[in-house]
């Protein structure tokens, strides 16, 4: 009889422990804070809303296409000059970067490189290649191109050259992107205009254009 009571007491204790453990697990599984935390973590990594123009503390000055929601930042250390259809950052005889556009034209061609041909005259007529330089031909010679998507904008990245006819003349490095925003054909184009075509200037123009394109957006 005593042995039976001991067995029953032990069994009851084990049953109570198991019941308590199951109850705790159920409470944890139903805790909204645990569920929200885990879902927020997984959704945050894949949330399309997190895809936005990159912020760079060295690129906070802004170029805006008139009457359009098209904004592009340029380096804080660069000077600025606004001309007809082209805003120029770092206007100098050595190199420059320009944002050029035509709000009066509509671009319907699927090949974005045609934007360069559409805008090149406006761009080249508004830049100064050197102190006494001039442009031999009003066109950009495209050497390479690649379709890209930048901040949800379809664009084409290109490299090329233009011919400076000052003195004996020389070939100037060109690097840029062409795209359409709010129906407006636009391009961000960098030019190394100095005769010696220094690699450090080519590198700076290339990296500057890339960083400027990362800031392309439709809000200020």
PLY file of the C-alpha trace (Angstrom):
ply
format ascii 1.0
element vertex 220
property float x
property float y
property float z
element edge 219
property int vertex1
property int vertex2
end_header
0.00 0.00 0.00
2.81 2.38 0.90
4.62 1.52 -2.33
1.49 2.25 -4.33
1.13 5.69 -2.69
4.78 6.49 -3.50
4.30 5.47 -7.15
1.17 7.61 -7.41
2.90 10.60 -5.78
5.88 10.35 -8.15
3.59 9.99 -11.17
1.55 13.04 -10.14
4.73 15.12 -9.71
6.01 14.16 -13.17
2.62 14.93 -14.72
2.56 18.39 -13.12
6.08 19.16 -14.37
5.21 18.13 -17.94
1.99 20.16 -17.88
3.89 23.25 -16.70
6.52 22.88 -19.41
3.90 22.56 -22.17
2.08 25.64 -20.89
5.27 27.77 -21.02
6.05 26.69 -24.60
2.54 27.57 -25.70
2.75 31.03 -24.12
6.06 31.77 -25.85
4.74 30.69 -29.24
1.71 32.95 -28.89
3.65 36.02 -27.67
3.04 38.82 -30.28
6.34 40.51 -29.48
8.29 37.38 -30.38
6.33 36.97 -33.62
6.64 40.62 -34.64
10.35 40.64 -33.91
11.10 37.62 -36.05
8.85 38.78 -38.90
10.28 42.29 -38.83
13.79 40.94 -39.08
13.06 38.75 -42.07
10.90 41.31 -43.86
13.31 44.17 -43.28
16.02 42.44 -45.31
13.75 42.00 -48.32
11.54 45.08 -48.12
11.60 46.87 -51.52
10.97 50.14 -49.68
14.52 49.99 -48.34
15.82 50.46 -51.89
16.42 54.18 -52.23
19.03 56.62 -53.55
22.29 56.32 -51.67
23.31 59.11 -49.33
26.87 60.39 -49.46
27.95 63.16 -47.08
30.35 64.48 -49.74
27.53 64.85 -52.28
24.88 67.14 -50.80
24.66 70.00 -53.30
21.69 69.47 -55.60
20.95 70.02 -59.27
17.25 70.12 -60.18
15.76 69.96 -63.65
13.47 73.03 -63.92
9.77 72.35 -63.32
10.43 68.62 -62.96
10.87 66.26 -60.03
14.36 65.25 -61.08
17.14 65.72 -58.52
20.83 64.81 -58.65
23.50 65.65 -56.07
27.04 66.71 -56.88
30.22 67.06 -54.75
30.25 69.72 -52.04
33.75 70.75 -53.08
32.78 71.51 -56.69
31.88 74.86 -58.12
28.71 75.25 -60.16
27.56 76.96 -63.34
24.09 76.93 -64.85
23.63 77.34 -68.60
20.78 76.70 -71.00
19.80 73.02 -70.70
23.01 72.12 -68.87
24.08 72.49 -65.23
27.83 72.12 -64.82
29.64 70.97 -61.69
33.35 71.81 -61.43
33.51 74.05 -64.51
37.24 74.22 -65.25
39.74 73.84 -68.04
40.80 70.42 -66.70
37.55 68.51 -66.24
33.85 68.96 -65.53
30.63 67.05 -64.99
27.40 68.25 -66.56
23.73 67.37 -66.13
22.06 68.07 -69.43
18.39 67.73 -70.40
15.70 68.88 -72.81
12.30 69.48 -71.22
10.80 70.37 -74.61
11.37 66.97 -76.18
9.78 63.59 -75.62
11.93 60.48 -75.94
10.17 57.32 -77.15
13.08 55.26 -78.46
13.90 52.11 -76.46
17.63 52.56 -77.12
18.75 55.04 -74.45
22.04 55.75 -76.24
19.97 57.84 -78.69
19.51 60.30 -75.82
23.20 61.12 -76.05
22.80 61.97 -79.73
19.73 64.05 -78.90
21.48 66.07 -76.19
25.11 66.21 -77.30
24.82 69.49 -79.18
23.26 71.25 -76.20
25.84 69.77 -73.86
28.92 70.46 -75.98
27.86 73.99 -76.85
27.59 74.84 -73.16
30.92 73.55 -71.88
34.39 75.05 -72.05
37.06 72.51 -72.90
40.08 74.68 -72.18
41.13 78.28 -71.76
41.34 78.82 -75.51
39.95 75.47 -76.68
37.10 74.60 -78.93
35.28 71.47 -80.00
36.14 70.23 -83.44
32.83 68.43 -84.00
29.56 68.76 -82.10
29.25 65.07 -81.32
30.36 62.50 -78.78
32.10 59.45 -80.18
30.60 56.51 -78.25
33.12 53.70 -77.72
31.33 51.46 -75.23
27.85 51.22 -73.69
26.00 49.11 -71.14
22.35 49.11 -70.12
21.85 49.69 -66.39
19.04 50.20 -63.88
19.83 53.01 -61.44
17.35 53.68 -58.63
14.57 52.14 -60.75
15.47 54.30 -63.78
16.40 52.56 -67.04
19.70 54.02 -68.17
22.64 53.39 -70.43
26.20 53.85 -69.19
28.71 54.87 -71.84
32.31 55.85 -72.45
33.55 57.83 -75.39
35.49 60.86 -76.51
35.24 64.30 -78.05
37.84 66.09 -80.09
39.40 69.33 -78.87
40.72 71.33 -81.81
42.85 73.79 -79.83
46.40 73.87 -81.24
47.28 70.41 -82.53
44.08 69.04 -81.01
43.58 66.07 -78.71
41.02 63.48 -77.72
39.09 64.12 -74.50
37.78 61.33 -72.28
33.98 61.19 -71.86
32.00 59.09 -69.38
28.33 59.26 -68.55
24.80 57.93 -68.23
21.69 58.70 -70.27
18.15 58.11 -69.01
14.55 59.31 -69.10
12.85 60.76 -66.02
9.30 62.16 -66.05
9.41 61.80 -69.82
12.44 64.11 -70.04
15.62 62.89 -71.78
18.57 63.51 -69.44
22.25 62.72 -69.22
25.02 63.03 -66.65
28.27 63.45 -68.57
31.83 63.89 -67.35
34.62 65.22 -69.55
38.38 65.35 -68.96
39.34 68.29 -71.14
43.00 68.82 -70.21
45.49 67.97 -72.94
47.55 65.62 -70.75
44.48 63.47 -69.90
45.81 62.52 -66.46
44.67 59.17 -65.09
43.79 60.68 -61.72
41.42 63.12 -63.44
39.87 60.33 -65.52
39.41 58.34 -62.32
37.83 61.29 -60.50
35.41 62.05 -63.32
34.37 58.39 -63.59
33.83 57.99 -59.85
32.05 61.34 -59.56
29.57 60.51 -62.32
28.89 57.11 -60.72
28.27 58.69 -57.30
26.04 61.40 -58.77
23.90 58.80 -60.51
23.41 57.00 -57.19
21.60 60.13 -55.93
19.14 60.32 -58.86
15.63 60.63 -57.42
12.21 62.29 -57.72
12.12 63.96 -54.28
14.23 66.74 -52.85
0 1
1 2
2 3
3 4
4 5
5 6
6 7
7 8
8 9
9 10
10 11
11 12
12 13
13 14
14 15
15 16
16 17
17 18
18 19
19 20
20 21
21 22
22 23
23 24
24 25
25 26
26 27
27 28
28 29
29 30
30 31
31 32
32 33
33 34
34 35
35 36
36 37
37 38
38 39
39 40
40 41
41 42
42 43
43 44
44 45
45 46
46 47
47 48
48 49
49 50
50 51
51 52
52 53
53 54
54 55
55 56
56 57
57 58
58 59
59 60
60 61
61 62
62 63
63 64
64 65
65 66
66 67
67 68
68 69
69 70
70 71
71 72
72 73
73 74
74 75
75 76
76 77
77 78
78 79
79 80
80 81
81 82
82 83
83 84
84 85
85 86
86 87
87 88
88 89
89 90
90 91
91 92
92 93
93 94
94 95
95 96
96 97
97 98
98 99
99 100
100 101
101 102
102 103
103 104
104 105
105 106
106 107
107 108
108 109
109 110
110 111
111 112
112 113
113 114
114 115
115 116
116 117
117 118
118 119
119 120
120 121
121 122
122 123
123 124
124 125
125 126
126 127
127 128
128 129
129 130
130 131
131 132
132 133
133 134
134 135
135 136
136 137
137 138
138 139
139 140
140 141
141 142
142 143
143 144
144 145
145 146
146 147
147 148
148 149
149 150
150 151
151 152
152 153
153 154
154 155
155 156
156 157
157 158
158 159
159 160
160 161
161 162
162 163
163 164
164 165
165 166
166 167
167 168
168 169
169 170
170 171
171 172
172 173
173 174
174 175
175 176
176 177
177 178
178 179
179 180
180 181
181 182
182 183
183 184
184 185
185 186
186 187
187 188
188 189
189 190
190 191
191 192
192 193
193 194
194 195
195 196
196 197
197 198
198 199
199 200
200 201
201 202
202 203
203 204
204 205
205 206
206 207
207 208
208 209
209 210
210 211
211 212
212 213
213 214
214 215
215 216
216 217
217 218
218 219
